Amino acid sequence: MDFLKSKLLIGSASLVMAAGAVAASGSAQAQDKGTVNLAYVEWSDAVASTNVMRVVLEKAGYDVNLTSLSAAAMWQGLSTGDADAITTAWLPTTHEDYFARVKDQVENLGANLEGTKLGLVVPEYSEMSSIEDINDHADDLEGRITGIDPGAGIMSLTEDVIDQYGLDVELQSGSGATMTSALDTAIDNQEDIVITGWTPHWMFARWDLKYLDDPKNIFGGSEEIDTVVRKGLKEDMPEAYAILDNFSWTPEELGEVMLLNQKDDADPYESAKQWVEDNPDIVSEWMPESASAE
């Protein structure tokens, strides 16, 4: 009797374990939907939006790889299929040249954020109110405008500004981080500085800043940030495509993530996870019915 009991118990346990293994395998297969490769540039808005999209795609069951690149390399990687998507295409002006080169190899899903702006930015305390005032303060500015990545669209526009306004300054390239560091130092010392700026950006929440008027309208009107994907993504990963297509938020919502990223020792991925957890109603609107968001 004890022997029979033991055999029955062992058999029952084996069946339970087998059923569990099948269930676990099915669950893993349901969640193993492939890998989405997201490319981005090291701009504060791009870091925020790309990490939020990473978290959302992971909740839907995808593995996600993030790759930080220059703007030129980002667009090139998207056109060749090395990247599946970007959520940080500034159009129609900033990334106009890049998009024009690869538009036949990519698909623009439209705006995920509207109401952006480009221009030259100064501290609120500055006596300058227009780009036309820069020459009167060229010495205080040490003959330069502080810019970002040399390949960024705002840099070429600023070169046009210098030429068309006849400014006696040079454009200094660098990165988003070096630009905000220079701004921080100037404000601490109450010094004049002119930077290449854009909205949305966390610096407007940290410091009192203003755009210089652009009477010639060289920087143009407002822009939008678009989501652009490689050709074929819709067929290869329809759920991921749908999430990317549905992705849309406001400058205020993006600003919340960017501010989280400015905290000491902030991890953009952890900031994104916190924001997604705190905003389930917004995120649910991005999810297609077929996606398994946990």
C-alpha positions in Angstrom: 0.0 0.0 0.0 2.8 2.4 0.9 4.5 1.5 -2.3 1.4 2.2 -4.4 0.8 5.4 -2.6 4.3 6.5 -3.4 4.0 5.6 -7.0 0.7 7.5 -7.3 2.2 10.6 -5.6 5.2 10.6 -7.8 3.1 10.2 -10.9 0.8 13.0 -9.8 3.7 15.3 -9.1 5.2 14.5 -12.5 1.9 15.4 -14.2 1.7 18.7 -12.3 5.3 19.5 -13.2 4.8 18.6 -16.8 1.6 20.8 -17.0 3.5 23.6 -15.3 6.3 23.3 -17.8 3.9 23.4 -20.7 2.2 26.5 -19.2 5.5 28.2 -18.5 6.7 27.4 -22.0 3.4 28.8 -23.5 3.7 31.9 -21.4 7.3 32.4 -22.4 6.4 32.0 -26.1 3.5 34.4 -25.7 5.9 37.0 -24.3 8.8 36.2 -26.6 7.8 38.4 -29.5 11.2 39.4 -30.8 13.6 42.3 -30.3 12.8 45.9 -31.2 15.9 48.1 -31.9 15.4 51.7 -31.0 17.9 54.4 -32.0 18.2 57.9 -30.5 20.4 60.9 -30.1 21.6 62.1 -26.7 19.1 64.9 -26.4 17.1 65.1 -23.2 13.8 64.7 -25.0 15.1 61.8 -27.0 16.5 60.0 -24.0 13.2 60.4 -22.2 10.9 59.3 -25.0 13.0 56.4 -26.1 13.2 54.9 -22.6 9.5 55.3 -22.1 8.9 53.5 -25.4 11.3 50.8 -24.3 9.4 50.2 -21.1 6.0 50.1 -22.9 7.3 47.7 -25.5 8.8 45.5 -22.8 5.4 45.4 -21.1 3.9 44.2 -24.3 6.3 41.3 -24.4 9.2 42.5 -26.6 12.9 42.6 -25.9 14.2 46.1 -26.6 17.7 47.3 -27.5 18.6 51.0 -27.3 21.5 52.5 -29.3 22.7 56.1 -28.9 24.0 57.6 -32.1 24.7 60.8 -33.8 21.7 62.2 -35.7 23.2 61.2 -39.1 24.0 57.7 -38.0 20.5 57.3 -36.4 18.8 58.1 -39.7 21.2 55.9 -41.6 20.6 53.0 -39.3 16.9 53.4 -39.7 17.1 53.4 -43.5 19.2 50.2 -43.6 17.1 48.4 -41.1 19.7 48.2 -38.4 17.3 50.3 -36.3 13.5 49.5 -36.2 12.3 52.9 -35.0 13.0 56.3 -33.6 10.7 58.5 -31.6 12.7 61.7 -31.9 12.4 62.9 -35.5 12.3 66.7 -35.3 10.4 67.8 -38.4 9.9 69.6 -40.7 13.1 71.7 -40.0 15.7 70.2 -37.6 16.0 66.8 -39.3 14.8 67.9 -42.7 18.0 67.0 -44.6 18.3 63.6 -42.9 14.7 62.7 -43.7 15.0 63.8 -47.3 17.9 61.4 -47.9 16.2 58.3 -46.5 12.4 59.0 -46.9 12.0 56.2 -49.4 13.4 53.6 -47.0 11.4 54.6 -43.9 7.8 55.3 -42.8 6.8 58.4 -40.9 4.0 57.5 -38.5 3.4 61.2 -37.7 3.7 63.4 -34.7 4.0 61.9 -31.2 4.4 65.4 -29.8 3.4 68.8 -31.2 4.3 72.4 -30.2 8.1 72.3 -30.3 10.2 75.4 -31.0 13.8 76.2 -32.0 15.7 79.4 -31.5 18.5 81.2 -29.7 18.0 81.3 -25.9 19.4 83.6 -23.2 18.9 84.0 -19.4 15.9 86.1 -18.5 18.2 88.7 -16.9 19.9 89.4 -20.2 19.4 92.8 -21.8 19.2 91.1 -25.2 15.6 90.6 -26.5 16.3 90.0 -30.2 18.9 88.3 -32.3 19.6 91.8 -33.7 21.0 92.7 -30.2 23.8 90.1 -30.2 26.4 92.3 -31.9 26.0 94.9 -29.1 27.0 92.2 -26.6 29.6 90.2 -28.7 32.4 91.1 -26.3 30.4 89.9 -23.3 29.7 86.7 -25.1 33.4 86.2 -25.9 32.4 86.2 -29.6 30.5 83.0 -29.5 27.1 81.3 -29.5 27.2 78.0 -27.6 25.7 75.2 -29.6 25.3 71.4 -29.6 26.1 68.5 -32.0 27.6 69.8 -35.2 25.3 67.7 -37.3 22.1 68.9 -35.7 19.6 70.9 -37.8 19.5 73.8 -35.3 23.3 74.2 -35.9 23.0 74.8 -39.6 20.0 77.1 -39.0 22.1 79.1 -36.5 24.9 79.4 -39.1 22.2 80.9 -41.4 21.2 83.3 -38.6 24.8 84.4 -38.1 25.2 85.0 -41.9 21.8 86.7 -42.5 21.9 88.9 -39.4 25.6 89.8 -40.0 26.6 88.7 -36.5 30.1 89.1 -35.3 30.2 85.8 -33.4 31.1 82.2 -34.1 29.1 79.1 -33.4 30.7 76.7 -31.0 29.7 73.1 -31.4 29.6 70.6 -28.6 26.8 68.5 -27.2 23.5 69.0 -25.3 25.4 68.3 -22.0 28.2 70.8 -22.7 25.7 73.4 -23.7 23.6 73.2 -20.5 26.8 73.0 -18.5 28.0 76.3 -20.0 24.5 77.8 -19.4 24.7 76.7 -15.7 28.1 78.3 -15.2 27.0 81.6 -16.9 23.9 81.9 -14.8 25.8 81.1 -11.6 28.0 84.1 -12.5 25.2 86.3 -13.9 27.1 86.4 -17.2 25.8 86.8 -20.7 25.4 83.7 -22.9 23.5 82.8 -26.0 22.7 79.1 -26.6 21.0 77.1 -29.3 17.7 76.1 -27.6 14.6 74.2 -28.2 11.3 73.3 -26.5 10.6 70.9 -24.9 13.7 70.9 -22.7 14.2 70.6 -19.0 16.3 73.7 -18.8 13.2 75.9 -19.1 12.0 74.3 -15.8 15.3 74.7 -14.0 16.2 78.3 -15.1 14.4 81.5 -16.1 15.1 81.7 -19.8 13.7 83.4 -22.9 14.0 83.1 -26.6 15.4 85.9 -28.6 13.1 87.4 -31.2 13.8 86.3 -34.7 12.5 89.0 -37.0 13.7 87.3 -40.1 12.0 84.1 -39.0 15.0 81.9 -40.0 14.2 79.4 -37.3 10.7 79.1 -38.6 7.5 78.4 -36.6 6.8 75.5 -34.3 7.9 72.0 -35.2 6.7 68.5 -34.1 8.5 65.4 -33.0 7.6 62.4 -35.2 7.9 58.6 -34.8 9.6 57.1 -37.8 10.1 53.3 -38.5 11.9 51.2 -41.0 10.0 49.8 -44.0 8.6 46.4 -43.2 8.1 46.8 -39.5 4.4 46.6 -39.8 4.6 43.2 -41.4 7.4 41.9 -39.1 6.1 43.1 -35.7 2.5 44.4 -36.1 1.9 44.9 -32.3 5.2 46.9 -31.9 4.2 48.9 -35.0 0.8 49.6 -33.5 2.2 50.8 -30.2 4.7 53.1 -32.0 1.9 54.4 -34.2 -0.4 55.1 -31.2 2.4 56.8 -29.2 1.4 60.4 -28.5 1.8 62.7 -25.5 2.1 66.4 -24.5 5.1 68.6 -23.9 4.1 68.6 -20.2 4.1 64.8 -20.0 7.5 64.6 -21.7 8.7 67.3 -19.3 7.8 65.2 -16.3 10.1 62.4 -17.5 12.9 64.9 -18.4 12.8 66.4 -14.9 13.0 62.9 -13.3 16.1 62.4 -15.3 17.7 65.5 -13.8 17.7 64.2 -10.3 21.0 63.1 -8.8 22.1 59.7 -9.9 19.0 59.4 -12.1 18.7 56.4 -14.4 16.6 57.2 -17.5 15.3 53.7 -17.7 14.2 53.7 -14.0 12.6 57.2 -14.6 10.7 55.8 -17.5 9.4 52.9 -15.5 8.3 55.2 -12.8 6.5 57.4 -15.2 4.8 54.5 -17.0 3.7 53.1 -13.7 2.3 56.5 -12.6 0.4 57.1 -15.9 -1.5 53.8 -16.8 -4.4 55.7 -18.5 -2.1 57.4 -20.9 -0.1 54.2 -21.6 -3.2 52.1 -22.1 -4.2 54.4 -25.1 -1.0 53.3 -26.8 -1.6 49.6 -26.4 -3.5 47.7 -29.2 -6.0 45.1 -28.0 -3.7 42.3 -29.0 -0.8 43.5 -26.9 -0.3 41.8 -23.5 0.5 44.7 -21.2 1.0 43.6 -17.7 
